[in-house]
Amino acid sequence: MKQHITHMVRERAKKYGAREVFRFRDKNMQYQPVSWENLIKEINRVALALDELGFGLVSNIGIFGNNSPQWLMADLAIMSVRGVTVPFFGNTSLQQVRYIVDETEMKLMFVGNEEQLEKAIWLTENTQTLETIVLLDPELNSPAKNCYHWNDFISKLDEKGADARLGKLIDAVEPDDLATIIYTSGTTGEPKGVMLGQDNFMFAFNNHDGRLNLDESDVSLCFLPLSHVFERTWSLYLLHVGATNVFLENPKEVIEVLPVVRPSLMCTVPRFFEKTYEGIQKEVGTWPNTKQKIFDWSIKTGHKSIEYKRKSKPLPFGLNLKLKLADKLVLQKLRKIFGDNVKSFPCSGAAIRPGLLRYFHAIGIFINFGYGATETTATVTCYKPDEYEFDSCGTVMPEVSIKFDENDEILVKGKSVFRGYYKKPDETTQVLSDGWYRTGDEGHLTPEGNLIMTDRLRDIIKTSGGKFVSPQKMELLIGQDDYVEQIIAIGDNRKFISALIVPAFDNLYKYAKGIGIETKDNLEIIEDDRILKFYQDRISKLQEELSPYERIVKYTLLHEPFSIENKALTTTLKIRRKVIELKYRDLIDGMYLG
């Protein structure tokens, strides 16, 4: 029997029937369930409607919307007619969407909200191919003649012989059908479309079964964009295991809804834990001294316990008693921030400070940190549940191979590796050779088999004096400071390392008040000589153990953070180095004058 996503989801629907598969908030902000039988009914109707309009094998069909059940229904329906899903991040710029529409010769696009609809309508008038828009949100309407309302779209199909037509469509699907073209975030250069097949996903699902402990009782909160390979693969994997997925359209509300949804699992990125940690520390800072001491003792006790847990060793009797007390006093209350039902939080997408990992593990939150890429259908390595090393990205997944070239670049091989970049043979040849994918990342394996990812090779700084410096090392080191929110190290082909630093303003204002500075103006406070001296002392102290050529010699404090809105971060919260260096070119050049 053919094994592909299209077949898998229908087999699960037969098994689970009326059980809940999705949950979403309606316009009254009330959570509503979607059953397996209703899921498959919607998928089938959308698939038949697509077929009736002439879409099928290798038709590139866009999904431009925020997280919702309809997003995944459309995705699965597209695969059911052997089409190819081309996802867009919800806030993708008009020009980026146009580039992808033109390159893929897209004719139909599913659209989520009014802003995305406005862009899609413009594209139907200003591109050669895009003709049809389908509205994902059943509450959304459009006067445009080329737009289908979701309910109208699935009701226009010819019911006569529908079952027979659907059967033929499903029977025609092949395991190696191209499933999706996912365009990379474009931190440098123009976007590249990563081609992944249904077989890539199916391999990833089966591979994760051997590493993760999921079952049909699990509930996951879908808050990272479905347009990203991490959340998309995870959400499809949840269907594979029969778990429930709860959709959150606005990721900024994640902390508010966690105690309501109480997920056992949730895909995360390091920035989520950085912000949560900052929130906890800010709150603790307002407590009386005695209460703070109890908090610190409890966290310290948690830290001691995880050194046993990460090696699956039993806790000594005395430590076990202390942990139970610490849990009752503090730790279980902290876990309630996440809903108090957490089994594991898979985390990837960027480097994370080992100290931050230890902190949340000490609370009792198992962050399963891993390493992967769009080109590898996400996971290459992650923690084993019973043994892990905090300074690493975990061990290599089953049936995946990695090796390192003479520059310590990580190369990956396995059935999860992509087929190439869409319509970009030269770029494909540069990174794919004999099945090995060149990740562009530097790393090595420990004797225990844990992967250490040290840096992005393309980001390595080479000073004008010929010294090589890791920006990631610098950024993690300085970024751990309580008064630093964000940092980017600079210095390629320059005589020394400099940096742009965004202060942690909440903490900074508290310190400033204590030394008599009364202001709430970001720009004013970073220009105060006392604050500049304060940062100089802290940064100098943090860099004492570094070689002279590695140290940040000059830096500039910024009054606004790097964000998705100002284009400094990708939609997956990665730093856009080239964009930032261009945006702040005058400030950077000023640090090298004189």
C-alpha positions in Angstrom: 0.0 0.0 0.0 1.2 3.5 -0.8 2.4 5.5 2.2 2.0 9.2 1.8 0.4 12.1 3.8 -2.8 11.9 1.7 -3.3 8.3 2.6 -2.1 8.7 6.2 -4.6 11.4 7.2 -7.5 9.4 5.8 -6.5 6.3 7.7 -6.3 8.3 10.9 -9.8 9.8 10.2 -11.2 6.3 9.8 -9.7 5.4 13.2 -10.7 8.4 15.2 -14.0 9.5 13.6 -15.7 11.9 16.0 -12.6 12.6 18.1 -11.3 16.1 18.2 -8.3 16.8 15.9 -8.2 20.6 15.9 -9.4 23.4 18.1 -9.7 27.1 17.2 -11.1 30.4 18.5 -14.2 31.7 16.9 -15.1 35.4 16.5 -16.4 35.5 20.1 -13.0 34.2 21.3 -14.5 30.8 22.3 -12.7 27.6 21.5 -14.4 25.3 19.1 -13.5 21.7 18.2 -13.0 20.2 14.7 -13.5 16.4 14.5 -11.5 14.0 12.4 -14.6 13.2 10.3 -15.3 16.9 9.7 -11.6 17.5 8.8 -11.6 14.8 6.2 -14.9 16.0 4.8 -13.6 19.5 4.3 -10.3 18.3 2.8 -12.2 16.1 0.3 -14.5 18.9 -0.7 -11.7 21.4 -1.3 -9.8 18.7 -3.2 -12.7 18.1 -5.5 -13.3 21.8 -6.0 -9.6 22.2 -7.0 -9.9 19.3 -9.4 -13.0 20.8 -10.9 -11.2 24.0 -11.6 -8.4 22.1 -13.3 -5.7 22.1 -10.6 -3.8 18.9 -10.2 -0.4 17.4 -10.7 2.4 20.0 -10.0 0.0 22.9 -9.8 1.7 25.4 -7.5 -1.0 26.8 -5.2 -0.3 29.4 -2.6 -1.4 29.7 1.0 -1.1 33.2 2.4 -2.6 33.3 5.8 -2.1 33.0 9.6 -2.6 29.8 11.5 -6.0 28.3 11.3 -7.7 24.9 10.7 -8.5 26.0 7.1 -4.7 26.5 6.5 -4.0 22.8 7.0 -7.2 21.7 5.3 -6.1 23.6 2.2 -2.6 22.2 2.4 -3.9 18.6 2.7 -6.4 19.2 -0.1 -3.7 20.5 -2.4 -1.6 17.4 -1.8 -4.7 15.2 -2.4 -4.9 16.4 -6.0 -1.1 16.1 -6.4 -0.7 19.8 -6.3 2.2 21.7 -4.6 1.6 24.0 -1.6 3.6 27.2 -1.7 3.2 28.9 1.8 3.7 32.6 2.6 4.4 34.0 6.0 1.4 36.1 7.1 3.3 39.4 6.9 5.3 38.8 3.8 5.8 42.0 1.8 4.0 42.5 -1.4 7.3 42.4 -3.5 8.3 39.1 -1.9 4.9 37.6 -2.6 5.1 38.8 -6.2 8.5 37.3 -6.7 7.3 33.9 -5.5 4.0 34.1 -7.5 6.0 34.9 -10.7 8.6 32.2 -10.2 6.1 29.5 -9.4 3.6 30.7 -12.1 1.0 30.5 -9.4 -2.7 30.7 -10.6 -4.6 30.2 -7.3 -4.0 31.4 -3.8 -5.7 30.8 -0.5 -5.8 34.0 1.6 -6.4 34.6 5.3 -7.1 38.1 6.4 -8.0 41.5 4.9 -4.4 42.7 4.5 -3.4 39.5 2.8 -6.5 39.7 0.6 -5.6 43.3 -0.5 -2.2 42.1 -1.6 -3.6 39.1 -3.4 -6.1 41.2 -5.3 -3.3 43.6 -6.4 -1.3 40.5 -7.6 -4.2 39.3 -9.7 -4.0 42.7 -11.5 -0.2 42.9 -11.7 1.2 39.4 -12.3 0.9 37.2 -15.4 -0.6 34.1 -13.7 -2.5 34.7 -10.5 -6.2 34.5 -11.3 -8.2 33.0 -8.4 -8.3 33.7 -4.7 -10.0 31.5 -2.1 -10.7 33.0 1.3 -9.6 30.8 4.2 -11.5 32.7 6.8 -15.2 31.8 6.6 -16.0 35.2 8.1 -14.1 37.1 5.5 -15.8 38.4 2.4 -14.6 40.2 -0.8 -16.4 42.1 -3.6 -13.7 41.0 -6.1 -15.2 38.8 -8.8 -12.2 36.5 -8.8 -12.6 35.6 -5.1 -14.3 32.5 -3.7 -15.6 32.5 -0.2 -14.5 29.3 1.6 -18.0 27.9 1.9 -18.9 28.9 -1.7 -15.7 27.4 -3.0 -16.4 23.9 -1.5 -20.1 24.1 -2.4 -19.6 24.8 -6.1 -18.3 21.3 -6.9 -20.4 18.8 -8.9 -21.7 16.3 -6.4 -22.5 13.8 -9.2 -19.9 11.1 -9.1 -17.9 12.9 -6.5 -17.0 9.8 -4.5 -15.7 8.1 -7.6 -13.7 11.1 -8.7 -12.2 11.5 -5.2 -11.2 7.8 -5.2 -9.4 8.2 -8.5 -7.6 11.4 -7.2 -6.4 9.6 -4.1 -5.4 6.5 -5.9 -3.2 8.6 -8.3 -1.2 10.2 -5.5 2.4 8.8 -5.3 4.7 8.8 -2.2 7.3 10.8 -4.1 5.0 13.5 -5.3 6.3 17.0 -4.7 4.4 18.3 -1.7 5.6 21.8 -1.1 8.0 24.6 -2.1 9.0 26.5 1.0 10.8 29.7 0.3 13.6 30.5 2.8 13.4 33.6 4.9 16.0 35.3 2.7 18.5 36.5 5.4 20.9 37.1 2.5 20.2 37.2 -1.2 16.9 36.5 -3.0 14.5 33.8 -1.6 15.1 30.2 -2.7 12.3 27.7 -2.9 13.1 24.5 -1.1 11.4 21.5 -2.7 10.1 18.8 -0.3 8.2 15.7 -1.3 5.5 13.7 0.6 8.2 11.1 1.1 10.4 13.6 2.9 7.6 14.3 5.4 6.7 10.6 5.8 10.3 9.7 6.6 10.5 12.5 9.1 7.3 11.3 10.9 8.5 7.7 11.2 11.9 9.0 12.3 10.4 11.1 15.0 8.5 8.1 16.3 11.8 6.6 17.3 12.8 9.6 19.3 9.7 11.4 20.7 7.1 10.1 23.0 3.8 11.4 21.6 0.4 9.8 21.4 -3.3 10.6 20.8 -3.7 12.1 24.3 -1.3 15.0 23.5 -2.4 18.6 22.9 -0.2 21.0 21.1 -0.5 24.8 20.7 0.2 25.9 17.1 1.6 29.4 17.5 4.7 29.5 15.2 3.8 30.2 11.6 2.5 27.2 9.6 4.4 28.6 6.7 7.7 27.6 8.4 8.9 24.1 8.0 9.2 23.6 11.8 5.5 24.2 12.7 4.3 22.8 9.4 6.1 19.5 9.8 5.1 19.3 13.5 1.5 19.9 12.7 1.4 17.2 10.1 3.2 14.9 12.5 0.5 15.5 15.1 -2.0 14.1 12.6 0.4 11.1 12.2 0.2 10.4 15.9 -3.5 11.3 16.4 -2.9 14.2 18.7 -4.9 17.5 19.0 -3.7 20.8 17.5 -4.9 24.1 18.9 -4.5 27.0 16.5 -3.4 30.5 17.6 -3.6 33.1 14.8 -1.8 35.9 16.7 1.5 34.6 18.2 1.8 37.6 20.4 -1.0 36.2 22.6 0.8 32.9 23.3 1.6 33.6 27.0 -2.1 34.6 27.6 -3.6 31.5 26.1 -1.1 28.9 27.5 -2.9 28.6 30.8 -6.2 28.2 28.9 -5.1 25.6 26.3 -2.7 23.8 28.7 -0.7 22.1 25.9 1.5 19.1 26.6 3.6 20.1 23.6 4.4 23.2 21.6 7.0 24.2 19.0 9.1 27.1 20.2 12.1 29.2 19.3 14.8 30.5 21.7 13.4 34.0 21.7 10.2 32.7 23.3 12.2 31.6 26.3 14.3 34.7 26.4 11.2 36.9 26.7 9.6 34.5 29.2 12.7 34.5 31.4 12.8 38.3 31.3 9.2 38.5 32.4 9.8 36.1 35.3 12.9 38.0 36.5 11.0 41.3 36.2 8.2 40.0 38.4 10.6 38.4 41.0 12.4 41.7 41.2 9.3 43.3 42.7 9.0 40.7 45.5 10.1 41.1 49.2 13.7 40.0 50.0 12.6 36.9 51.9 10.4 35.7 49.0 13.2 36.3 46.6 15.5 34.1 48.7 13.0 31.3 48.7 12.7 31.7 44.9 16.5 31.6 44.4 16.8 28.5 46.7 14.1 26.7 44.7 15.7 27.4 41.4 19.1 26.4 42.7 17.6 23.1 43.9 16.1 22.6 40.5 19.5 23.1 38.9 21.0 20.4 41.1 18.3 18.0 40.2 18.6 18.3 36.5 22.2 17.1 36.6 20.8 13.8 37.6 17.7 13.9 35.4 19.7 14.6 32.2 21.6 11.3 32.8 18.5 9.3 34.0 20.1 8.9 37.4 17.9 8.7 40.5 18.0 11.7 42.8 19.7 11.3 46.2 17.2 11.0 49.0 17.9 14.5 50.5 17.8 16.3 47.1 14.6 14.6 46.2 13.0 15.9 49.4 14.3 19.4 48.8 13.0 19.3 45.2 9.5 18.3 46.4 9.6 21.3 48.7 11.0 23.6 46.0 8.3 22.4 43.6 5.5 23.1 46.1 6.9 26.6 47.0 7.9 27.9 43.6 8.5 25.6 40.7 5.0 24.3 40.1 3.7 27.9 40.1 6.2 28.8 37.4 5.1 25.9 35.3 1.5 27.2 35.5 2.7 30.0 33.2 2.8 27.3 30.5 -0.4 25.7 31.6 1.0 23.1 34.0 0.6 20.3 31.6 3.9 20.4 29.6 5.5 17.2 28.5 8.0 18.8 26.1 8.7 22.0 24.2 10.6 21.2 20.9 12.8 24.2 20.3 15.0 25.2 17.3 15.6 28.0 14.8 18.6 29.8 16.4 21.2 29.4 19.1 20.1 29.4 22.7 22.2 30.1 25.8 22.9 26.9 27.7 22.1 28.8 30.9 18.7 29.6 29.7 18.1 25.9 28.9 19.2 24.9 32.3 17.0 27.5 33.9 13.8 26.2 32.3 14.8 22.5 32.9 15.3 23.4 36.5 11.7 24.7 36.7 10.6 21.4 35.2 10.0 22.4 31.6 11.7 20.0 29.2 13.0 22.1 26.3 13.9 19.6 23.6 16.5 21.7 21.8 17.5 20.6 18.3 19.1 21.5 15.0 17.7 21.4 11.5 16.8 23.3 8.4 14.1 23.8 5.8 16.3 21.7 3.5 16.3 18.8 5.9 12.5 18.7 6.6 13.4 20.3 10.0 15.0 18.0 12.6 18.6 16.7 12.1 19.4 16.4 15.8 17.5 16.8 19.1 17.7 15.7 22.7 16.9 12.2 23.7 14.3 12.2 26.5 16.5 10.2 28.8 20.0 11.6 28.1 21.1 15.0 26.9 23.8 17.6 27.1 22.8 21.2 27.6 25.8 22.6 25.6 24.7 20.7 22.5 21.9 20.4 19.9 21.3 16.8 20.9 22.2 13.6 19.1 21.6 12.7 15.4 18.2 11.4 14.5 17.8 7.7 13.5 18.6 7.0 9.8 20.1 10.4 9.3 23.9 10.8 8.7 26.1 13.8 9.3 29.8 14.4 8.6 32.1 17.4 8.5 34.4 18.8 5.8 37.8 20.3 6.2 36.2 23.6 7.4 34.1 21.7 9.9 31.0 22.5 7.9 28.1 20.2 8.8 26.9 18.0 6.0 23.6 16.0 6.2 22.4 13.0 4.4 19.1 11.0 4.6 15.6 10.7 3.2 14.6 13.9 4.8 17.0 16.0 2.7 15.3 18.1 0.1 15.4 17.7 -3.7 16.8 21.1 -4.6 15.9 24.7 -5.0 13.0 25.4 -7.4 14.3 26.6 -10.8 17.7 27.3 -9.3 20.0 24.5 -10.5 23.3 26.4 -9.8 22.3 27.1 -6.2 21.2 23.5 -5.8 24.6 22.2 -7.1 26.4 24.4 -4.6 24.8 22.7 -1.6 23.8 19.2 -2.8 26.4 16.6 -3.8 25.9 12.8 -3.8 22.9 13.3 -1.5 24.9 15.3 1.1 23.5 18.7 1.9 26.0 21.4 2.9 24.3 23.3 5.7 26.6 26.3 5.8 26.9 25.7 9.6 30.1 24.9 11.4 30.2 22.2 14.1 31.5 19.0 15.5 30.4 15.9 17.4 31.3 15.3 21.1 32.7 11.8 22.0 29.1 11.0 23.3 27.6 11.8 19.9 26.1 15.2 20.6 26.2 17.9 17.9 27.8 21.2 18.8 26.8 23.8 16.3 29.4 26.6 16.6 28.4 29.1 14.0 27.0 30.0 10.6 30.0 29.9 8.3 28.6 32.7 6.2 28.4 34.9 9.3 32.0 34.3 10.5 33.7 37.6 10.8 37.2 38.0 9.3 38.8 41.3 10.4 41.0 43.3 8.2 43.9 41.9 10.3 43.0 38.4 9.2 41.5 37.2 12.4 38.4 35.0 12.4 35.7 35.8 15.0 32.5 34.0 15.8 29.6 36.6 16.0 27.4 34.0 17.6 29.9 33.4 20.4 30.0 37.2 21.1 26.2 37.6 20.9 25.5 34.8 23.3 28.1 36.0 25.7 27.0 39.7 25.8 23.3 38.7 25.3 23.2 36.9 28.6 23.5 40.2 30.5 20.3 41.3 32.2 20.6 44.7 30.7 21.0 43.5 27.1 17.9 42.7 25.0 19.5 42.2 21.6 22.9 42.4 20.1 24.6 42.0 16.7 28.4 41.8 16.3 30.0 43.5 13.3 33.5 43.6 12.0 33.9 41.8 8.6 36.9 43.3 6.8 37.2 46.0 9.5 40.0 46.5 11.9 38.1 45.5 15.1 34.8 44.1 16.3 31.9 46.5 17.0 28.3 45.9 18.0 24.8 47.3 17.9 23.1 46.7 21.3 19.4 47.1 22.2 19.2 47.6 26.0 16.7 45.6 28.1 14.8 48.9 28.8 12.6 47.6 31.7 15.7 46.6 33.7 17.6 49.7 32.6 14.9 52.1 33.8 14.8 50.5 37.1 18.6 50.8 37.5 18.4 54.4 36.2 15.9 55.4 38.8 18.1 54.0 41.5 20.9 56.4 40.5 18.6 59.4 40.1 17.8 59.3 36.4 14.1 60.1 36.0 13.1 59.5 32.4 11.0 57.0 30.3 12.4 58.1 27.0 14.5 55.4 25.3 16.5 57.9 23.2 17.3 60.1 26.2 18.4 57.4 28.5 20.9 55.8 26.1 22.6 59.2 25.6 23.2 59.7 29.3 26.9 59.5 30.2 26.2 57.6 33.4 24.3 54.9 31.4 27.1 54.7 28.8 29.7 54.2 31.5 27.4 51.6 33.1 27.3 49.6 29.9 31.0 50.0 29.2 31.9 48.5 32.6 29.5 45.6 32.1 30.6 44.7 28.6 34.3 45.0 29.6 33.7 42.6 32.5 32.0 40.1 30.3 34.8 40.1 27.8 37.7 39.6 30.3 38.3 36.0 29.2 38.3 36.7 25.5 41.3 37.1 23.2 41.9 40.8 22.4 40.9 40.4 18.7 37.6 38.9 19.8 36.5 41.7 22.0 33.9 44.3 21.1 35.9 47.5 21.0 33.1 49.9 20.3 29.3 49.6 20.4 26.3 51.8 19.9 23.1 51.5 22.0 19.9 51.6 20.0 16.6 53.1 21.2 14.4 50.6 19.3 14.5 46.8 19.2 15.2 44.6 16.1 11.8 43.4 15.0 9.8 41.8 12.2 8.1 45.1 11.6 11.3 47.0 10.9 12.7 44.1 8.8 15.6 43.5 11.2 14.2 40.0 12.1 12.9 37.3 9.8 9.4 35.9 10.5 11.1 33.1 12.5 12.9 35.8 14.6 16.4 35.3 13.1 18.6 38.3 12.7 18.8 39.8 9.2 22.5 40.8 9.4 22.7 42.4 5.9 19.5 44.4 6.5 20.7 45.6 9.8 24.1 46.6 8.6 22.5 48.5 5.7 19.9 50.2 7.9 22.5 51.3 10.5 25.4 51.9 8.1 26.0 55.5 9.2 26.1 54.5 12.9 28.4 51.5 12.1 30.8 53.6 9.9 30.9 56.2 12.7 32.4 53.6 15.1 35.3 53.1 12.8 36.2 56.7 12.2 39.1 58.2 14.0 
